[in-house]
Amino acid sequence: MMQIRSIHTMDEDAHFVLIAGEPLKEPIVQHGPFVMNTKDEIYKTFVDYQFGPNGLERARNWYSIIA
């Protein structure tokens, strides 16, 4: 059953994101912003982040415009 509720703020707009899905029933390892299935995958992700391969080439200069 879905419930709809109103949110009122004093002076700002409010934005919400609701994400749902089925459990994957896989192991989870989380460190900082990275979430993988094994510690080895976490270590490899740190190396990728430091050296920039696999889509992380611009990660060092990335910034969010959301304040």
Gaussian input, Z-matrix of N, CA and C with variables (Angstrom, degrees):
# hf/3-21g

backbone

0 1
 N
 C     1     B1
 C     2     B2     1     A1
 N     3     B3     2     A2     1     D1
 C     4     B4     3     A3     2     D2
 C     5     B5     4     A4     3     D3
 N     6     B6     5     A5     4     D4
 C     7     B7     6     A6     5     D5
 C     8     B8     7     A7     6     D6
 N     9     B9     8     A8     7     D7
 C    10    B10     9     A9     8     D8
 C    11    B11    10    A10     9     D9
 N    12    B12    11    A11    10    D10
 C    13    B13    12    A12    11    D11
 C    14    B14    13    A13    12    D12
 N    15    B15    14    A14    13    D13
 C    16    B16    15    A15    14    D14
 C    17    B17    16    A16    15    D15
 N    18    B18    17    A17    16    D16
 C    19    B19    18    A18    17    D17
 C    20    B20    19    A19    18    D18
 N    21    B21    20    A20    19    D19
 C    22    B22    21    A21    20    D20
 C    23    B23    22    A22    21    D21
 N    24    B24    23    A23    22    D22
 C    25    B25    24    A24    23    D23
 C    26    B26    25    A25    24    D24
 N    27    B27    26    A26    25    D25
 C    28    B28    27    A27    26    D26
 C    29    B29    28    A28    27    D27
 N    30    B30    29    A29    28    D28
 C    31    B31    30    A30    29    D29
 C    32    B32    31    A31    30    D30
 N    33    B33    32    A32    31    D31
 C    34    B34    33    A33    32    D32
 C    35    B35    34    A34    33    D33
 N    36    B36    35    A35    34    D34
 C    37    B37    36    A36    35    D35
 C    38    B38    37    A37    36    D36
 N    39    B39    38    A38    37    D37
 C    40    B40    39    A39    38    D38
 C    41    B41    40    A40    39    D39
 N    42    B42    41    A41    40    D40
 C    43    B43    42    A42    41    D41
 C    44    B44    43    A43    42    D42
 N    45    B45    44    A44    43    D43
 C    46    B46    45    A45    44    D44
 C    47    B47    46    A46    45    D45
 N    48    B48    47    A47    46    D46
 C    49    B49    48    A48    47    D47
 C    50    B50    49    A49    48    D48
 N    51    B51    50    A50    49    D49
 C    52    B52    51    A51    50    D50
 C    53    B53    52    A52    51    D51
 N    54    B54    53    A53    52    D52
 C    55    B55    54    A54    53    D53
 C    56    B56    55    A55    54    D54
 N    57    B57    56    A56    55    D55
 C    58    B58    57    A57    56    D56
 C    59    B59    58    A58    57    D57
 N    60    B60    59    A59    58    D58
 C    61    B61    60    A60    59    D59
 C    62    B62    61    A61    60    D60
 N    63    B63    62    A62    61    D61
 C    64    B64    63    A63    62    D62
 C    65    B65    64    A64    63    D63
 N    66    B66    65    A65    64    D64
 C    67    B67    66    A66    65    D65
 C    68    B68    67    A67    66    D66
 N    69    B69    68    A68    67    D67
 C    70    B70    69    A69    68    D68
 C    71    B71    70    A70    69    D69
 N    72    B72    71    A71    70    D70
 C    73    B73    72    A72    71    D71
 C    74    B74    73    A73    72    D72
 N    75    B75    74    A74    73    D73
 C    76    B76    75    A75    74    D74
 C    77    B77    76    A76    75    D75
 N    78    B78    77    A77    76    D76
 C    79    B79    78    A78    77    D77
 C    80    B80    79    A79    78    D78
 N    81    B81    80    A80    79    D79
 C    82    B82    81    A81    80    D80
 C    83    B83    82    A82    81    D81
 N    84    B84    83    A83    82    D82
 C    85    B85    84    A84    83    D83
 C    86    B86    85    A85    84    D84
 N    87    B87    86    A86    85    D85
 C    88    B88    87    A87    86    D86
 C    89    B89    88    A88    87    D87
 N    90    B90    89    A89    88    D88
 C    91    B91    90    A90    89    D89
 C    92    B92    91    A91    90    D90
 N    93    B93    92    A92    91    D91
 C    94    B94    93    A93    92    D92
 C    95    B95    94    A94    93    D93
 N    96    B96    95    A95    94    D94
 C    97    B97    96    A96    95    D95
 C    98    B98    97    A97    96    D96
 N    99    B99    98    A98    97    D97
 C   100   B100    99    A99    98    D98
 C   101   B101   100   A100    99    D99
 N   102   B102   101   A101   100   D100
 C   103   B103   102   A102   101   D101
 C   104   B104   103   A103   102   D102
 N   105   B105   104   A104   103   D103
 C   106   B106   105   A105   104   D104
 C   107   B107   106   A106   105   D105
 N   108   B108   107   A107   106   D106
 C   109   B109   108   A108   107   D107
 C   110   B110   109   A109   108   D108
 N   111   B111   110   A110   109   D109
 C   112   B112   111   A111   110   D110
 C   113   B113   112   A112   111   D111
 N   114   B114   113   A113   112   D112
 C   115   B115   114   A114   113   D113
 C   116   B116   115   A115   114   D114
 N   117   B117   116   A116   115   D115
 C   118   B118   117   A117   116   D116
 C   119   B119   118   A118   117   D117
 N   120   B120   119   A119   118   D118
 C   121   B121   120   A120   119   D119
 C   122   B122   121   A121   120   D120
 N   123   B123   122   A122   121   D121
 C   124   B124   123   A123   122   D122
 C   125   B125   124   A124   123   D123
 N   126   B126   125   A125   124   D124
 C   127   B127   126   A126   125   D125
 C   128   B128   127   A127   126   D126
 N   129   B129   128   A128   127   D127
 C   130   B130   129   A129   128   D128
 C   131   B131   130   A130   129   D129
 N   132   B132   131   A131   130   D130
 C   133   B133   132   A132   131   D131
 C   134   B134   133   A133   132   D132
 N   135   B135   134   A134   133   D133
 C   136   B136   135   A135   134   D134
 C   137   B137   136   A136   135   D135
 N   138   B138   137   A137   136   D136
 C   139   B139   138   A138   137   D137
 C   140   B140   139   A139   138   D138
 N   141   B141   140   A140   139   D139
 C   142   B142   141   A141   140   D140
 C   143   B143   142   A142   141   D141
 N   144   B144   143   A143   142   D142
 C   145   B145   144   A144   143   D143
 C   146   B146   145   A145   144   D144
 N   147   B147   146   A146   145   D145
 C   148   B148   147   A147   146   D146
 C   149   B149   148   A148   147   D147
 N   150   B150   149   A149   148   D148
 C   151   B151   150   A150   149   D149
 C   152   B152   151   A151   150   D150
 N   153   B153   152   A152   151   D151
 C   154   B154   153   A153   152   D152
 C   155   B155   154   A154   153   D153
 N   156   B156   155   A155   154   D154
 C   157   B157   156   A156   155   D155
 C   158   B158   157   A157   156   D156
 N   159   B159   158   A158   157   D157
 C   160   B160   159   A159   158   D158
 C   161   B161   160   A160   159   D159
 N   162   B162   161   A161   160   D160
 C   163   B163   162   A162   161   D161
 C   164   B164   163   A163   162   D162
 N   165   B165   164   A164   163   D163
 C   166   B166   165   A165   164   D164
 C   167   B167   166   A166   165   D165
 N   168   B168   167   A167   166   D166
 C   169   B169   168   A168   167   D167
 C   170   B170   169   A169   168   D168
 N   171   B171   170   A170   169   D169
 C   172   B172   171   A171   170   D170
 C   173   B173   172   A172   171   D171
 N   174   B174   173   A173   172   D172
 C   175   B175   174   A174   173   D173
 C   176   B176   175   A175   174   D174
 N   177   B177   176   A176   175   D175
 C   178   B178   177   A177   176   D176
 C   179   B179   178   A178   177   D177
 N   180   B180   179   A179   178   D178
 C   181   B181   180   A180   179   D179
 C   182   B182   181   A181   180   D180
 N   183   B183   182   A182   181   D181
 C   184   B184   183   A183   182   D182
 C   185   B185   184   A184   183   D183
 N   186   B186   185   A185   184   D184
 C   187   B187   186   A186   185   D185
 C   188   B188   187   A187   186   D186
 N   189   B189   188   A188   187   D187
 C   190   B190   189   A189   188   D188
 C   191   B191   190   A190   189   D189
 N   192   B192   191   A191   190   D190
 C   193   B193   192   A192   191   D191
 C   194   B194   193   A193   192   D192
 N   195   B195   194   A194   193   D193
 C   196   B196   195   A195   194   D194
 C   197   B197   196   A196   195   D195
 N   198   B198   197   A197   196   D196
 C   199   B199   198   A198   197   D197
 C   200   B200   199   A199   198   D198

   B1=1.4450
   B2=1.5305
   B3=1.3229
   B4=1.4581
   B5=1.5183
   B6=1.3226
   B7=1.4532
   B8=1.5162
   B9=1.3025
   B10=1.4595
   B11=1.5152
   B12=1.3237
   B13=1.4587
   B14=1.5126
   B15=1.2927
   B16=1.4587
   B17=1.5178
   B18=1.3143
   B19=1.4567
   B20=1.5169
   B21=1.3069
   B22=1.4596
   B23=1.5249
   B24=1.3145
   B25=1.4554
   B26=1.5227
   B27=1.3147
   B28=1.4606
   B29=1.5259
   B30=1.3513
   B31=1.4493
   B32=1.5240
   B33=1.3204
   B34=1.4497
   B35=1.5223
   B36=1.3363
   B37=1.4493
   B38=1.5185
   B39=1.3017
   B40=1.4583
   B41=1.5240
   B42=1.3414
   B43=1.4502
   B44=1.5223
   B45=1.3109
   B46=1.4532
   B47=1.5185
   B48=1.3144
   B49=1.4557
   B50=1.5261
   B51=1.3101
   B52=1.4598
   B53=1.5203
   B54=1.3139
   B55=1.4564
   B56=1.5216
   B57=1.3063
   B58=1.4632
   B59=1.5225
   B60=1.3012
   B61=1.4574
   B62=1.5111
   B63=1.3102
   B64=1.4609
   B65=1.5275
   B66=1.3234
   B67=1.4669
   B68=1.5258
   B69=1.3424
   B70=1.4539
   B71=1.5266
   B72=1.3157
   B73=1.4684
   B74=1.5256
   B75=1.3458
   B76=1.4569
   B77=1.5233
   B78=1.3291
   B79=1.4665
   B80=1.5270
   B81=1.3234
   B82=1.4588
   B83=1.5232
   B84=1.3345
   B85=1.4584
   B86=1.5206
   B87=1.3321
   B88=1.4675
   B89=1.5113
   B90=1.3255
   B91=1.4642
   B92=1.5209
   B93=1.3242
   B94=1.4592
   B95=1.5205
   B96=1.3186
   B97=1.4630
   B98=1.5311
   B99=1.3314
   B100=1.4565
   B101=1.5182
   B102=1.3136
   B103=1.4658
   B104=1.5222
   B105=1.3173
   B106=1.4636
   B107=1.5204
   B108=1.3497
   B109=1.4565
   B110=1.5242
   B111=1.3407
   B112=1.4661
   B113=1.5346
   B114=1.3365
   B115=1.4641
   B116=1.5253
   B117=1.3308
   B118=1.4660
   B119=1.5209
   B120=1.3358
   B121=1.4658
   B122=1.5288
   B123=1.3277
   B124=1.4704
   B125=1.5282
   B126=1.3410
   B127=1.4645
   B128=1.5312
   B129=1.3340
   B130=1.4658
   B131=1.5288
   B132=1.3172
   B133=1.4616
   B134=1.5270
   B135=1.3407
   B136=1.4726
   B137=1.5175
   B138=1.3283
   B139=1.4681
   B140=1.5235
   B141=1.3371
   B142=1.4660
   B143=1.5255
   B144=1.3079
   B145=1.4658
   B146=1.5378
   B147=1.3395
   B148=1.4631
   B149=1.5213
   B150=1.3244
   B151=1.4621
   B152=1.5269
   B153=1.3283
   B154=1.4513
   B155=1.5110
   B156=1.3277
   B157=1.4584
   B158=1.5319
   B159=1.3100
   B160=1.4668
   B161=1.5183
   B162=1.3046
   B163=1.4585
   B164=1.5164
   B165=1.3204
   B166=1.4622
   B167=1.5264
   B168=1.3400
   B169=1.4629
   B170=1.5279
   B171=1.3228
   B172=1.4629
   B173=1.5247
   B174=1.3222
   B175=1.4655
   B176=1.5257
   B177=1.3199
   B178=1.4717
   B179=1.5179
   B180=1.3215
   B181=1.4486
   B182=1.5321
   B183=1.3066
   B184=1.4473
   B185=1.5307
   B186=1.2929
   B187=1.4652
   B188=1.5112
   B189=1.2864
   B190=1.4553
   B191=1.5163
   B192=1.3217
   B193=1.4676
   B194=1.5149
   B195=1.3326
   B196=1.4588
   B197=1.5220
   B198=1.3013
   B199=1.4643
   B200=1.5160
   A1=108.38
   A2=116.64
   A3=121.17
   A4=109.53
   A5=115.13
   A6=120.75
   A7=108.92
   A8=116.53
   A9=121.67
   A10=107.72
   A11=115.20
   A12=120.48
   A13=109.23
   A14=116.23
   A15=121.46
   A16=109.74
   A17=115.16
   A18=122.00
   A19=107.24
   A20=116.67
   A21=121.61
   A22=108.70
   A23=116.33
   A24=121.13
   A25=108.52
   A26=115.55
   A27=120.14
   A28=112.50
   A29=117.01
   A30=117.62
   A31=114.78
   A32=118.85
   A33=120.95
   A34=110.13
   A35=115.29
   A36=119.78
   A37=108.60
   A38=116.40
   A39=121.52
   A40=108.35
   A41=116.48
   A42=122.17
   A43=108.49
   A44=116.81
   A45=121.62
   A46=109.75
   A47=115.37
   A48=121.75
   A49=106.43
   A50=116.37
   A51=121.86
   A52=107.39
   A53=115.88
   A54=121.02
   A55=108.09
   A56=116.08
   A57=120.41
   A58=109.18
   A59=115.98
   A60=120.38
   A61=110.33
   A62=114.93
   A63=121.27
   A64=109.65
   A65=118.88
   A66=120.42
   A67=110.55
   A68=116.88
   A69=121.59
   A70=112.38
   A71=116.90
   A72=122.71
   A73=110.98
   A74=115.93
   A75=123.25
   A76=108.66
   A77=117.38
   A78=119.21
   A79=110.17
   A80=115.25
   A81=121.37
   A82=108.63
   A83=115.90
   A84=122.54
   A85=105.96
   A86=116.84
   A87=121.57
   A88=108.93
   A89=115.75
   A90=121.20
   A91=107.06
   A92=116.90
   A93=120.30
   A94=109.28
   A95=117.64
   A96=119.60
   A97=112.95
   A98=117.70
   A99=121.09
   A100=111.30
   A101=116.02
   A102=122.66
   A103=107.32
   A104=115.87
   A105=121.88
   A106=108.66
   A107=115.96
   A108=121.06
   A109=113.61
   A110=117.99
   A111=120.62
   A112=110.18
   A113=115.30
   A114=119.61
   A115=111.01
   A116=117.08
   A117=119.72
   A118=111.14
   A119=117.71
   A120=120.78
   A121=111.06
   A122=117.27
   A123=120.88
   A124=109.92
   A125=117.71
   A126=121.13
   A127=110.67
   A128=116.79
   A129=120.42
   A130=110.59
   A131=117.08
   A132=120.55
   A133=110.70
   A134=117.80
   A135=120.34
   A136=110.73
   A137=117.20
   A138=120.79
   A139=109.63
   A140=117.11
   A141=120.62
   A142=110.61
   A143=116.87
   A144=120.53
   A145=110.65
   A146=116.56
   A147=120.21
   A148=112.75
   A149=116.98
   A150=120.22
   A151=113.94
   A152=118.01
   A153=121.54
   A154=120.90
   A155=122.73
   A156=118.47
   A157=112.01
   A158=115.70
   A159=122.64
   A160=114.32
   A161=117.20
   A162=119.35
   A163=115.01
   A164=118.10
   A165=120.92
   A166=111.70
   A167=116.55
   A168=120.08
   A169=112.60
   A170=117.52
   A171=120.69
   A172=112.47
   A173=118.04
   A174=121.15
   A175=112.47
   A176=118.44
   A177=120.71
   A178=112.17
   A179=117.87
   A180=121.60
   A181=112.68
   A182=117.59
   A183=120.72
   A184=109.57
   A185=115.99
   A186=120.57
   A187=108.65
   A188=115.73
   A189=121.96
   A190=109.70
   A191=116.25
   A192=119.63
   A193=111.20
   A194=116.05
   A195=120.77
   A196=107.61
   A197=116.68
   A198=119.45
   A199=110.85
   D1=132.46
   D2=-179.70
   D3=-97.07
   D4=135.00
   D5=174.93
   D6=-113.20
   D7=137.92
   D8=176.77
   D9=-110.54
   D10=128.36
   D11=179.66
   D12=-126.83
   D13=148.56
   D14=177.41
   D15=-95.74
   D16=141.14
   D17=175.78
   D18=-119.28
   D19=128.21
   D20=-179.97
   D21=-117.22
   D22=133.64
   D23=177.09
   D24=-117.98
   D25=161.68
   D26=-177.42
   D27=-75.57
   D28=-43.45
   D29=-172.63
   D30=-146.15
   D31=7.66
   D32=-178.55
   D33=-135.17
   D34=154.15
   D35=171.36
   D36=-73.44
   D37=150.41
   D38=176.11
   D39=-114.21
   D40=138.20
   D41=179.13
   D42=-126.40
   D43=137.76
   D44=-179.26
   D45=-130.21
   D46=148.19
   D47=173.35
   D48=-127.83
   D49=126.90
   D50=177.22
   D51=-114.94
   D52=123.36
   D53=-178.76
   D54=-122.55
   D55=131.88
   D56=-179.61
   D57=-136.42
   D58=155.78
   D59=177.67
   D60=-172.11
   D61=174.24
   D62=178.95
   D63=-84.65
   D64=141.31
   D65=176.40
   D66=-61.14
   D67=139.08
   D68=-179.83
   D69=-85.05
   D70=-16.09
   D71=-178.08
   D72=56.18
   D73=44.37
   D74=176.41
   D75=-120.72
   D76=157.25
   D77=176.88
   D78=-65.48
   D79=150.96
   D80=-179.56
   D81=-128.94
   D82=130.28
   D83=173.72
   D84=-125.51
   D85=124.75
   D86=-178.04
   D87=-123.76
   D88=134.77
   D89=174.19
   D90=-146.66
   D91=119.47
   D92=-175.48
   D93=59.50
   D94=-134.94
   D95=-178.58
   D96=-84.06
   D97=-1.94
   D98=-174.28
   D99=-95.98
   D100=136.79
   D101=176.67
   D102=-131.31
   D103=122.72
   D104=-179.74
   D105=-137.63
   D106=-171.00
   D107=179.92
   D108=-96.80
   D109=-23.81
   D110=-178.57
   D111=-138.59
   D112=161.46
   D113=175.63
   D114=-63.22
   D115=-37.03
   D116=178.41
   D117=-60.62
   D118=-39.59
   D119=177.14
   D120=-65.90
   D121=-36.68
   D122=176.56
   D123=-63.44
   D124=-46.46
   D125=179.56
   D126=-60.37
   D127=-43.72
   D128=179.11
   D129=-63.65
   D130=-36.57
   D131=178.81
   D132=-65.51
   D133=-39.25
   D134=175.89
   D135=-61.24
   D136=-43.44
   D137=178.32
   D138=-62.87
   D139=-45.36
   D140=178.34
   D141=-59.57
   D142=-41.62
   D143=-179.95
   D144=-64.42
   D145=-42.16
   D146=-178.65
   D147=-67.73
   D148=-38.73
   D149=-173.05
   D150=-104.41
   D151=-9.55
   D152=169.27
   D153=88.63
   D154=6.85
   D155=177.58
   D156=-79.87
   D157=174.83
   D158=172.67
   D159=62.16
   D160=42.96
   D161=174.79
   D162=87.57
   D163=-3.49
   D164=-179.61
   D165=-99.83
   D166=17.12
   D167=-175.23
   D168=-57.85
   D169=-37.41
   D170=-176.28
   D171=-101.39
   D172=12.34
   D173=-174.93
   D174=-63.30
   D175=-35.56
   D176=-178.19
   D177=-63.76
   D178=-33.91
   D179=-176.46
   D180=-98.29
   D181=3.97
   D182=-177.09
   D183=-77.30
   D184=142.54
   D185=173.71
   D186=-145.27
   D187=155.76
   D188=-179.89
   D189=-94.00
   D190=140.67
   D191=174.95
   D192=-89.52
   D193=-1.96
   D194=178.05
   D195=-80.56
   D196=123.48
   D197=-178.48
   D198=-112.66

